[in-house]
Amino acid sequence: MKLTQIFFRFVVSSLLLSGSLIQAAPINGTVTNKTNGKPSAGDTVVLVDVGAGMSEAASAKTDAAGHYSLTAPGTGPYLVRATHQGGTYFIAAPQGGGPGDITVYDVATKVDGIGIDADMILAEAASGTLRVQERYLVRNTSLPPKAQLSWNTFEIVLPPDAVLEGASATRPGGMATNTRPVPLTQKQHYTFNIPIQPNQGEKETLFEVEYHMPYNGKYTFSPQPQMPTDNLVVYIPKGIAFSAGTGATFQSVQEDPRVQTYVAKNVHPGQTLAFTISGEGQMPREAQNSAPGQQAEAGMG
């Protein structure tokens, strides 16, 4: 079973359950621009049919007061997507005539107040394969609040021989979206072109990737953070040994007795962060959805 399988099953089943209760009826709401605190006029709002491959079931434009109206052609499940200055924002389509209000933000290519709170690497190995789930918990404390979005919104670097399997982005409001990172010109460099929205309280943006590579019983990671990172966290099962490379400073911490946890703090681009793992072991299924990235998953709702 893949590291993110339980996580994605939960998200999808939750969406399907909520959407199945929606009856064919008008969906009305207001789109508000939280950057200036005013209604957002002229934005495109689309009703997305989850059960039909995320196809568009209806669309509208917001009026001068930010209002829109859509009609669901069936029982769904549906999402409502608003597009503002190229950034997309989702909510689950409201049930029973409830308001479909959406918050959007002005967009900039670079926004002050963005940084990585935690880059979390979860690794397990068996039968000649090393499987990794990497989670990036990204804050946006910009004032006034703006979303960062460009041709290279959030860049990541995978190991040289890693094969990308899947990826997702979870917004501060709790909406998870399967996505495909865009490859850049440098080998194994990818970018998530999902807007990094301002925090909602303690809820931040979560980017996730899953990849694998061949494994002969030993592997050396050389993380390459692309922006300052408060915590680089490595989670491995009990059967795998950990060794920090020369110049890399990792501390062993106790978060879950079933999982080994190593943390390097206040890391920056270009810093030496190599570490080596050896042996085999499987991550406890429950641990994948508890200790690692607990703050982000609590925001899923």
GUVO-905976 format. One record per residue (C-alpha): residue in one letter; x, y, z. Coordinates in steps of 0.25 Angstrom, whole numbers, plus 2048, in hexadecimal, padded with zeros to 3 digits. Example, Ala and Ser with C-alpha at 12.3 -4.5 7.8 and 13.67 -1.06 7.14 Angstrom:
residues 2
<kolse><aa>A</aa><east>831</east><north>7EE</north><up>81F</up></kolse>
<kolse><aa>S</aa><east>837</east><north>7FC</north><up>81D</up></kolse>
//
This chain:
residues 301
<kolse><aa>M</aa><east>800</east><north>800</north><up>800</up></kolse>
<kolse><aa>K</aa><east>805</east><north>80E</north><up>7FC</up></kolse>
<kolse><aa>L</aa><east>809</east><north>818</north><up>807</up></kolse>
<kolse><aa>T</aa><east>7FD</east><north>822</north><up>803</up></kolse>
<kolse><aa>Q</aa><east>7F3</east><north>817</north><up>800</up></kolse>
<kolse><aa>I</aa><east>7EB</east><north>818</north><up>80D</up></kolse>
<kolse><aa>F</aa><east>7EC</east><north>828</north><up>80C</up></kolse>
<kolse><aa>F</aa><east>7E6</east><north>829</north><up>7FE</up></kolse>
<kolse><aa>R</aa><east>7DB</east><north>81F</north><up>801</up></kolse>
<kolse><aa>F</aa><east>7D7</east><north>827</north><up>80C</up></kolse>
<kolse><aa>V</aa><east>7D6</east><north>834</north><up>804</up></kolse>
<kolse><aa>V</aa><east>7CF</east><north>82E</north><up>7F8</up></kolse>
<kolse><aa>S</aa><east>7C5</east><north>827</north><up>800</up></kolse>
<kolse><aa>S</aa><east>7C2</east><north>833</north><up>808</up></kolse>
<kolse><aa>L</aa><east>7C0</east><north>83B</north><up>7FC</up></kolse>
<kolse><aa>L</aa><east>7B7</east><north>830</north><up>7F5</up></kolse>
<kolse><aa>L</aa><east>7AF</east><north>82F</north><up>802</up></kolse>
<kolse><aa>S</aa><east>7AC</east><north>83E</north><up>803</up></kolse>
<kolse><aa>G</aa><east>7AA</east><north>840</north><up>7F4</up></kolse>
<kolse><aa>S</aa><east>7A0</east><north>834</north><up>7F3</up></kolse>
<kolse><aa>L</aa><east>796</east><north>83C</north><up>7FC</up></kolse>
<kolse><aa>I</aa><east>795</east><north>848</north><up>7F3</up></kolse>
<kolse><aa>Q</aa><east>788</east><north>849</north><up>7EB</up></kolse>
<kolse><aa>A</aa><east>787</east><north>850</north><up>7DE</up></kolse>
<kolse><aa>A</aa><east>784</east><north>85E</north><up>7E2</up></kolse>
<kolse><aa>P</aa><east>78A</east><north>86C</north><up>7E1</up></kolse>
<kolse><aa>I</aa><east>797</east><north>86F</north><up>7E7</up></kolse>
<kolse><aa>N</aa><east>799</east><north>87E</north><up>7EB</up></kolse>
<kolse><aa>G</aa><east>7A5</east><north>884</north><up>7F2</up></kolse>
<kolse><aa>T</aa><east>7AE</east><north>890</north><up>7F3</up></kolse>
<kolse><aa>V</aa><east>7BD</east><north>891</north><up>7F0</up></kolse>
<kolse><aa>T</aa><east>7C5</east><north>89A</north><up>7F9</up></kolse>
<kolse><aa>N</aa><east>7D3</east><north>89F</north><up>7F7</up></kolse>
<kolse><aa>K</aa><east>7DA</east><north>89E</north><up>804</up></kolse>
<kolse><aa>T</aa><east>7E5</east><north>8A6</north><up>7FF</up></kolse>
<kolse><aa>N</aa><east>7DD</east><north>8B3</north><up>7FF</up></kolse>
<kolse><aa>G</aa><east>7D1</east><north>8AE</north><up>806</up></kolse>
<kolse><aa>K</aa><east>7C7</east><north>8B1</north><up>7FB</up></kolse>
<kolse><aa>P</aa><east>7BE</east><north>8A9</north><up>7F2</up></kolse>
<kolse><aa>S</aa><east>7C6</east><north>8A3</north><up>7E6</up></kolse>
<kolse><aa>A</aa><east>7BF</east><north>8A7</north><up>7D9</up></kolse>
<kolse><aa>G</aa><east>7C1</east><north>8A0</north><up>7CC</up></kolse>
<kolse><aa>D</aa><east>7C7</east><north>893</north><up>7D1</up></kolse>
<kolse><aa>T</aa><east>7C3</east><north>886</north><up>7CA</up></kolse>
<kolse><aa>V</aa><east>7BC</east><north>87C</north><up>7D3</up></kolse>
<kolse><aa>V</aa><east>7BA</east><north>86E</north><up>7CE</up></kolse>
<kolse><aa>L</aa><east>7B2</east><north>862</north><up>7D3</up></kolse>
<kolse><aa>V</aa><east>7BC</east><north>856</north><up>7D2</up></kolse>
<kolse><aa>D</aa><east>7B6</east><north>848</north><up>7D1</up></kolse>
<kolse><aa>V</aa><east>7BF</east><north>83F</north><up>7D9</up></kolse>
<kolse><aa>G</aa><east>7B8</east><north>832</north><up>7D4</up></kolse>
<kolse><aa>A</aa><east>7BA</east><north>836</north><up>7C6</up></kolse>
<kolse><aa>G</aa><east>7C9</east><north>838</north><up>7C6</up></kolse>
<kolse><aa>M</aa><east>7C9</east><north>846</north><up>7CC</up></kolse>
<kolse><aa>S</aa><east>7C2</east><north>84B</north><up>7BF</up></kolse>
<kolse><aa>E</aa><east>7BA</east><north>858</north><up>7BF</up></kolse>
<kolse><aa>A</aa><east>7AB</east><north>857</north><up>7C2</up></kolse>
<kolse><aa>A</aa><east>7A8</east><north>866</north><up>7C2</up></kolse>
<kolse><aa>S</aa><east>7AF</east><north>873</north><up>7C3</up></kolse>
<kolse><aa>A</aa><east>7AC</east><north>882</north><up>7C6</up></kolse>
<kolse><aa>K</aa><east>7B3</east><north>88F</north><up>7C8</up></kolse>
<kolse><aa>T</aa><east>7B2</east><north>897</north><up>7D5</up></kolse>
<kolse><aa>D</aa><east>7AA</east><north>8A4</north><up>7D5</up></kolse>
<kolse><aa>A</aa><east>7AF</east><north>8B2</north><up>7DA</up></kolse>
<kolse><aa>A</aa><east>7AB</east><north>8AD</north><up>7E8</up></kolse>
<kolse><aa>G</aa><east>7B3</east><north>8A0</north><up>7E7</up></kolse>
<kolse><aa>H</aa><east>7A6</east><north>897</north><up>7E6</up></kolse>
<kolse><aa>Y</aa><east>7A5</east><north>88B</north><up>7DD</up></kolse>
<kolse><aa>S</aa><east>79A</east><north>881</north><up>7DA</up></kolse>
<kolse><aa>L</aa><east>79B</east><north>873</north><up>7D4</up></kolse>
<kolse><aa>T</aa><east>792</east><north>867</north><up>7D2</up></kolse>
<kolse><aa>A</aa><east>796</east><north>859</north><up>7D5</up></kolse>
<kolse><aa>P</aa><east>791</east><north>850</north><up>7CA</up></kolse>
<kolse><aa>G</aa><east>791</east><north>844</north><up>7D3</up></kolse>
<kolse><aa>T</aa><east>794</east><north>83E</north><up>7E0</up></kolse>
<kolse><aa>G</aa><east>7A3</east><north>840</north><up>7DF</up></kolse>
<kolse><aa>P</aa><east>7AC</east><north>83F</north><up>7E6</up></kolse>
<kolse><aa>Y</aa><east>7B1</east><north>84D</north><up>7E3</up></kolse>
<kolse><aa>L</aa><east>7BB</east><north>857</north><up>7E6</up></kolse>
<kolse><aa>V</aa><east>7BB</east><north>866</north><up>7E4</up></kolse>
<kolse><aa>R</aa><east>7C7</east><north>86C</north><up>7DE</up></kolse>
<kolse><aa>A</aa><east>7CA</east><north>87B</north><up>7DD</up></kolse>
<kolse><aa>T</aa><east>7D5</east><north>881</north><up>7D5</up></kolse>
<kolse><aa>H</aa><east>7DB</east><north>88E</north><up>7D9</up></kolse>
<kolse><aa>Q</aa><east>7E8</east><north>894</north><up>7D2</up></kolse>
<kolse><aa>G</aa><east>7EB</east><north>886</north><up>7CD</up></kolse>
<kolse><aa>G</aa><east>7EA</east><north>880</north><up>7DB</up></kolse>
<kolse><aa>T</aa><east>7E0</east><north>875</north><up>7DE</up></kolse>
<kolse><aa>Y</aa><east>7D8</east><north>873</north><up>7EB</up></kolse>
<kolse><aa>F</aa><east>7CE</east><north>868</north><up>7EE</up></kolse>
<kolse><aa>I</aa><east>7C3</east><north>865</north><up>7F8</up></kolse>
<kolse><aa>A</aa><east>7BA</east><north>859</north><up>7F8</up></kolse>
<kolse><aa>A</aa><east>7AD</east><north>85C</north><up>7F2</up></kolse>
<kolse><aa>P</aa><east>7A3</east><north>860</north><up>7FD</up></kolse>
<kolse><aa>Q</aa><east>797</east><north>857</north><up>801</up></kolse>
<kolse><aa>G</aa><east>789</east><north>85B</north><up>803</up></kolse>
<kolse><aa>G</aa><east>78A</east><north>869</north><up>7FD</up></kolse>
<kolse><aa>G</aa><east>795</east><north>86D</north><up>806</up></kolse>
<kolse><aa>P</aa><east>79E</east><north>879</north><up>802</up></kolse>
<kolse><aa>G</aa><east>7AA</east><north>876</north><up>7F9</up></kolse>
<kolse><aa>D</aa><east>7B3</east><north>881</north><up>7FE</up></kolse>
<kolse><aa>I</aa><east>7C1</east><north>881</north><up>7F9</up></kolse>
<kolse><aa>T</aa><east>7CE</east><north>888</north><up>7FD</up></kolse>
<kolse><aa>V</aa><east>7D8</east><north>88C</north><up>7F3</up></kolse>
<kolse><aa>Y</aa><east>7E5</east><north>895</north><up>7F4</up></kolse>
<kolse><aa>D</aa><east>7ED</east><north>89E</north><up>7EB</up></kolse>
<kolse><aa>V</aa><east>7F9</east><north>896</north><up>7E4</up></kolse>
<kolse><aa>A</aa><east>808</east><north>89A</north><up>7E4</up></kolse>
<kolse><aa>T</aa><east>813</east><north>892</north><up>7DE</up></kolse>
<kolse><aa>K</aa><east>81B</east><north>894</north><up>7EB</up></kolse>
<kolse><aa>V</aa><east>815</east><north>897</north><up>7F9</up></kolse>
<kolse><aa>D</aa><east>81B</east><north>89B</north><up>806</up></kolse>
<kolse><aa>G</aa><east>818</east><north>892</north><up>811</up></kolse>
<kolse><aa>I</aa><east>819</east><north>884</north><up>80A</up></kolse>
<kolse><aa>G</aa><east>822</east><north>879</north><up>810</up></kolse>
<kolse><aa>I</aa><east>822</east><north>86A</north><up>813</up></kolse>
<kolse><aa>D</aa><east>81F</east><north>867</north><up>821</up></kolse>
<kolse><aa>A</aa><east>822</east><north>858</north><up>81F</up></kolse>
<kolse><aa>D</aa><east>828</east><north>84F</north><up>813</up></kolse>
<kolse><aa>M</aa><east>824</east><north>841</north><up>818</up></kolse>
<kolse><aa>I</aa><east>82A</east><north>835</north><up>812</up></kolse>
<kolse><aa>L</aa><east>823</east><north>828</north><up>815</up></kolse>
<kolse><aa>A</aa><east>82B</east><north>81C</north><up>810</up></kolse>
<kolse><aa>E</aa><east>829</east><north>80D</north><up>810</up></kolse>
<kolse><aa>A</aa><east>831</east><north>801</north><up>809</up></kolse>
<kolse><aa>A</aa><east>82E</east><north>7F3</north><up>805</up></kolse>
<kolse><aa>S</aa><east>831</east><north>7E9</north><up>7F9</up></kolse>
<kolse><aa>G</aa><east>83B</east><north>7F2</north><up>7F2</up></kolse>
<kolse><aa>T</aa><east>832</east><north>7FF</north><up>7F2</up></kolse>
<kolse><aa>L</aa><east>833</east><north>80B</north><up>7FA</up></kolse>
<kolse><aa>R</aa><east>826</east><north>813</north><up>7FB</up></kolse>
<kolse><aa>V</aa><east>825</east><north>821</north><up>800</up></kolse>
<kolse><aa>Q</aa><east>81A</east><north>82B</north><up>803</up></kolse>
<kolse><aa>E</aa><east>81E</east><north>839</north><up>804</up></kolse>
<kolse><aa>R</aa><east>816</east><north>844</north><up>80A</up></kolse>
<kolse><aa>Y</aa><east>818</east><north>853</north><up>80A</up></kolse>
<kolse><aa>L</aa><east>811</east><north>85B</north><up>814</up></kolse>
<kolse><aa>V</aa><east>811</east><north>86A</north><up>80E</up></kolse>
<kolse><aa>R</aa><east>80D</east><north>876</north><up>816</up></kolse>
<kolse><aa>N</aa><east>808</east><north>883</north><up>810</up></kolse>
<kolse><aa>T</aa><east>807</east><north>88F</north><up>81A</up></kolse>
<kolse><aa>S</aa><east>807</east><north>89A</north><up>810</up></kolse>
<kolse><aa>L</aa><east>800</east><north>8A7</north><up>813</up></kolse>
<kolse><aa>P</aa><east>7F8</east><north>8AB</north><up>80D</up></kolse>
<kolse><aa>P</aa><east>7F5</east><north>89D</north><up>809</up></kolse>
<kolse><aa>K</aa><east>7F9</east><north>899</north><up>7FB</up></kolse>
<kolse><aa>A</aa><east>7FA</east><north>88B</north><up>7F4</up></kolse>
<kolse><aa>Q</aa><east>808</east><north>888</north><up>7EE</up></kolse>
<kolse><aa>L</aa><east>806</east><north>882</north><up>7DF</up></kolse>
<kolse><aa>S</aa><east>80F</east><north>882</north><up>7D3</up></kolse>
<kolse><aa>W</aa><east>815</east><north>878</north><up>7C9</up></kolse>
<kolse><aa>N</aa><east>81E</east><north>873</north><up>7D5</up></kolse>
<kolse><aa>T</aa><east>815</east><north>875</north><up>7E1</up></kolse>
<kolse><aa>F</aa><east>81B</east><north>86A</north><up>7EA</up></kolse>
<kolse><aa>E</aa><east>828</east><north>863</north><up>7E5</up></kolse>
<kolse><aa>I</aa><east>82C</east><north>855</north><up>7EB</up></kolse>
<kolse><aa>V</aa><east>838</east><north>84C</north><up>7E7</up></kolse>
<kolse><aa>L</aa><east>837</east><north>83D</north><up>7E7</up></kolse>
<kolse><aa>P</aa><east>842</east><north>833</north><up>7E9</up></kolse>
<kolse><aa>P</aa><east>84A</east><north>830</north><up>7DC</up></kolse>
<kolse><aa>D</aa><east>844</east><north>823</north><up>7DA</up></kolse>
<kolse><aa>A</aa><east>836</east><north>825</north><up>7E0</up></kolse>
<kolse><aa>V</aa><east>82A</east><north>821</north><up>7D8</up></kolse>
<kolse><aa>L</aa><east>81E</east><north>82B</north><up>7DB</up></kolse>
<kolse><aa>E</aa><east>811</east><north>823</north><up>7DE</up></kolse>
<kolse><aa>G</aa><east>807</east><north>82D</north><up>7E2</up></kolse>
<kolse><aa>A</aa><east>805</east><north>83B</north><up>7E8</up></kolse>
<kolse><aa>S</aa><east>7FA</east><north>843</north><up>7EF</up></kolse>
<kolse><aa>A</aa><east>7F8</east><north>851</north><up>7F5</up></kolse>
<kolse><aa>T</aa><east>7F0</east><north>854</north><up>801</up></kolse>
<kolse><aa>R</aa><east>7EC</east><north>863</north><up>803</up></kolse>
<kolse><aa>P</aa><east>7EA</east><north>86A</north><up>810</up></kolse>
<kolse><aa>G</aa><east>7DB</east><north>869</north><up>80F</up></kolse>
<kolse><aa>G</aa><east>7DD</east><north>859</north><up>80F</up></kolse>
<kolse><aa>M</aa><east>7DA</east><north>856</north><up>800</up></kolse>
<kolse><aa>A</aa><east>7E3</east><north>84C</north><up>7FB</up></kolse>
<kolse><aa>T</aa><east>7E6</east><north>84B</north><up>7EC</up></kolse>
<kolse><aa>N</aa><east>7EE</east><north>840</north><up>7E4</up></kolse>
<kolse><aa>T</aa><east>7F8</east><north>847</north><up>7DB</up></kolse>
<kolse><aa>R</aa><east>804</east><north>845</north><up>7D3</up></kolse>
<kolse><aa>P</aa><east>810</east><north>84D</north><up>7D5</up></kolse>
<kolse><aa>V</aa><east>816</east><north>854</north><up>7C9</up></kolse>
<kolse><aa>P</aa><east>824</east><north>84F</north><up>7C5</up></kolse>
<kolse><aa>L</aa><east>82E</east><north>85B</north><up>7C4</up></kolse>
<kolse><aa>T</aa><east>83B</east><north>85B</north><up>7BB</up></kolse>
<kolse><aa>Q</aa><east>844</east><north>856</north><up>7C6</up></kolse>
<kolse><aa>K</aa><east>843</east><north>847</north><up>7C7</up></kolse>
<kolse><aa>Q</aa><east>83A</east><north>842</north><up>7D3</up></kolse>
<kolse><aa>H</aa><east>835</east><north>851</north><up>7D6</up></kolse>
<kolse><aa>Y</aa><east>826</east><north>852</north><up>7D6</up></kolse>
<kolse><aa>T</aa><east>81D</east><north>85D</north><up>7DA</up></kolse>
<kolse><aa>F</aa><east>80F</east><north>85E</north><up>7E0</up></kolse>
<kolse><aa>N</aa><east>807</east><north>868</north><up>7D9</up></kolse>
<kolse><aa>I</aa><east>7FC</east><north>869</north><up>7E3</up></kolse>
<kolse><aa>P</aa><east>7FA</east><north>876</north><up>7EA</up></kolse>
<kolse><aa>I</aa><east>800</east><north>877</north><up>7F8</up></kolse>
<kolse><aa>Q</aa><east>7F5</east><north>87E</north><up>7FF</up></kolse>
<kolse><aa>P</aa><east>7F6</east><north>885</north><up>80C</up></kolse>
<kolse><aa>N</aa><east>7F5</east><north>87D</north><up>819</up></kolse>
<kolse><aa>Q</aa><east>7E7</east><north>87B</north><up>81F</up></kolse>
<kolse><aa>G</aa><east>7EB</east><north>87C</north><up>82E</up></kolse>
<kolse><aa>E</aa><east>7F5</east><north>871</north><up>830</up></kolse>
<kolse><aa>K</aa><east>7F1</east><north>86A</north><up>823</up></kolse>
<kolse><aa>E</aa><east>7FB</east><north>86B</north><up>818</up></kolse>
<kolse><aa>T</aa><east>7FD</east><north>865</north><up>80A</up></kolse>
<kolse><aa>L</aa><east>802</east><north>857</north><up>809</up></kolse>
<kolse><aa>F</aa><east>809</east><north>851</north><up>7FC</up></kolse>
<kolse><aa>E</aa><east>80C</east><north>842</north><up>7FB</up></kolse>
<kolse><aa>V</aa><east>813</east><north>839</north><up>7F2</up></kolse>
<kolse><aa>E</aa><east>815</east><north>82A</north><up>7F2</up></kolse>
<kolse><aa>Y</aa><east>821</east><north>824</north><up>7EA</up></kolse>
<kolse><aa>H</aa><east>829</east><north>817</north><up>7EA</up></kolse>
<kolse><aa>M</aa><east>837</east><north>813</north><up>7E6</up></kolse>
<kolse><aa>P</aa><east>840</east><north>806</north><up>7E6</up></kolse>
<kolse><aa>Y</aa><east>845</east><north>802</north><up>7F3</up></kolse>
<kolse><aa>N</aa><east>851</east><north>7F8</north><up>7F6</up></kolse>
<kolse><aa>G</aa><east>850</east><north>7F9</north><up>805</up></kolse>
<kolse><aa>K</aa><east>856</east><north>807</north><up>806</up></kolse>
<kolse><aa>Y</aa><east>853</east><north>815</north><up>801</up></kolse>
<kolse><aa>T</aa><east>858</east><north>823</north><up>803</up></kolse>
<kolse><aa>F</aa><east>84F</east><north>82F</north><up>802</up></kolse>
<kolse><aa>S</aa><east>854</east><north>83D</north><up>7FF</up></kolse>
<kolse><aa>P</aa><east>848</east><north>846</north><up>801</up></kolse>
<kolse><aa>Q</aa><east>849</east><north>853</north><up>7F9</up></kolse>
<kolse><aa>P</aa><east>83F</east><north>85D</north><up>7FF</up></kolse>
<kolse><aa>Q</aa><east>83B</east><north>869</north><up>7F6</up></kolse>
<kolse><aa>M</aa><east>838</east><north>873</north><up>801</up></kolse>
<kolse><aa>P</aa><east>83A</east><north>874</north><up>810</up></kolse>
<kolse><aa>T</aa><east>834</east><north>868</north><up>818</up></kolse>
<kolse><aa>D</aa><east>832</east><north>869</north><up>827</up></kolse>
<kolse><aa>N</aa><east>832</east><north>859</north><up>828</up></kolse>
<kolse><aa>L</aa><east>837</east><north>84E</north><up>81F</up></kolse>
<kolse><aa>V</aa><east>831</east><north>842</north><up>825</up></kolse>
<kolse><aa>V</aa><east>834</east><north>833</north><up>822</up></kolse>
<kolse><aa>Y</aa><east>82B</east><north>828</north><up>826</up></kolse>
<kolse><aa>I</aa><east>82F</east><north>819</north><up>825</up></kolse>
<kolse><aa>P</aa><east>82A</east><north>80C</north><up>82A</up></kolse>
<kolse><aa>K</aa><east>832</east><north>805</north><up>836</up></kolse>
<kolse><aa>G</aa><east>838</east><north>7FB</north><up>82C</up></kolse>
<kolse><aa>I</aa><east>840</east><north>806</north><up>825</up></kolse>
<kolse><aa>A</aa><east>84D</east><north>80C</north><up>82A</up></kolse>
<kolse><aa>F</aa><east>850</east><north>81B</north><up>828</up></kolse>
<kolse><aa>S</aa><east>85E</east><north>822</north><up>827</up></kolse>
<kolse><aa>A</aa><east>860</east><north>831</north><up>825</up></kolse>
<kolse><aa>G</aa><east>86A</east><north>835</north><up>81A</up></kolse>
<kolse><aa>T</aa><east>876</east><north>83E</north><up>81D</up></kolse>
<kolse><aa>G</aa><east>872</east><north>84C</north><up>821</up></kolse>
<kolse><aa>A</aa><east>863</east><north>848</north><up>822</up></kolse>
<kolse><aa>T</aa><east>85D</east><north>84B</north><up>830</up></kolse>
<kolse><aa>F</aa><east>851</east><north>842</north><up>833</up></kolse>
<kolse><aa>Q</aa><east>84B</east><north>840</north><up>841</up></kolse>
<kolse><aa>S</aa><east>843</east><north>833</north><up>845</up></kolse>
<kolse><aa>V</aa><east>836</east><north>837</north><up>84B</up></kolse>
<kolse><aa>Q</aa><east>82A</east><north>82E</north><up>850</up></kolse>
<kolse><aa>E</aa><east>81D</east><north>831</north><up>849</up></kolse>
<kolse><aa>D</aa><east>818</east><north>823</north><up>848</up></kolse>
<kolse><aa>P</aa><east>81E</east><north>817</north><up>84F</up></kolse>
<kolse><aa>R</aa><east>81C</east><north>80E</north><up>842</up></kolse>
<kolse><aa>V</aa><east>823</east><north>818</north><up>839</up></kolse>
<kolse><aa>Q</aa><east>831</east><north>81E</north><up>839</up></kolse>
<kolse><aa>T</aa><east>831</east><north>82D</north><up>837</up></kolse>
<kolse><aa>Y</aa><east>83D</east><north>836</north><up>834</up></kolse>
<kolse><aa>V</aa><east>83D</east><north>845</north><up>833</up></kolse>
<kolse><aa>A</aa><east>846</east><north>84F</north><up>82D</up></kolse>
<kolse><aa>K</aa><east>842</east><north>85D</north><up>830</up></kolse>
<kolse><aa>N</aa><east>843</east><north>86B</north><up>829</up></kolse>
<kolse><aa>V</aa><east>849</east><north>865</north><up>81C</up></kolse>
<kolse><aa>H</aa><east>84B</east><north>86E</north><up>810</up></kolse>
<kolse><aa>P</aa><east>84E</east><north>86C</north><up>801</up></kolse>
<kolse><aa>G</aa><east>85C</east><north>866</north><up>7FE</up></kolse>
<kolse><aa>Q</aa><east>85D</east><north>861</north><up>80C</up></kolse>
<kolse><aa>T</aa><east>863</east><north>853</north><up>80E</up></kolse>
<kolse><aa>L</aa><east>858</east><north>849</north><up>812</up></kolse>
<kolse><aa>A</aa><east>85C</east><north>83C</north><up>80E</up></kolse>
<kolse><aa>F</aa><east>858</east><north>82F</north><up>815</up></kolse>
<kolse><aa>T</aa><east>859</east><north>820</north><up>813</up></kolse>
<kolse><aa>I</aa><east>84F</east><north>816</north><up>816</up></kolse>
<kolse><aa>S</aa><east>851</east><north>807</north><up>816</up></kolse>
<kolse><aa>G</aa><east>849</east><north>7FA</north><up>819</up></kolse>
<kolse><aa>E</aa><east>83A</east><north>7F7</north><up>816</up></kolse>
<kolse><aa>G</aa><east>82D</east><north>7FB</north><up>81D</up></kolse>
<kolse><aa>Q</aa><east>81F</east><north>7FF</north><up>81B</up></kolse>
<kolse><aa>M</aa><east>819</east><north>80B</north><up>821</up></kolse>
<kolse><aa>P</aa><east>80D</east><north>808</north><up>82A</up></kolse>
<kolse><aa>R</aa><east>800</east><north>80C</north><up>823</up></kolse>
<kolse><aa>E</aa><east>7FA</east><north>813</north><up>82E</up></kolse>
<kolse><aa>A</aa><east>807</east><north>81B</north><up>830</up></kolse>
<kolse><aa>Q</aa><east>806</east><north>821</north><up>822</up></kolse>
<kolse><aa>N</aa><east>7F9</east><north>828</north><up>826</up></kolse>
<kolse><aa>S</aa><east>7FD</east><north>82D</north><up>834</up></kolse>
<kolse><aa>A</aa><east>80B</east><north>832</north><up>838</up></kolse>
<kolse><aa>P</aa><east>811</east><north>836</north><up>82A</up></kolse>
<kolse><aa>G</aa><east>80A</east><north>842</north><up>825</up></kolse>
<kolse><aa>Q</aa><east>7FF</east><north>842</north><up>830</up></kolse>
<kolse><aa>Q</aa><east>7FD</east><north>851</north><up>830</up></kolse>
<kolse><aa>A</aa><east>7FA</east><north>851</north><up>821</up></kolse>
<kolse><aa>E</aa><east>7F1</east><north>845</north><up>821</up></kolse>
<kolse><aa>A</aa><east>7E9</east><north>84A</north><up>82D</up></kolse>
<kolse><aa>G</aa><east>7E5</east><north>856</north><up>824</up></kolse>
<kolse><aa>M</aa><east>7DE</east><north>84C</north><up>81A</up></kolse>
<kolse><aa>G</aa><east>7D1</east><north>84D</north><up>822</up></kolse>
//
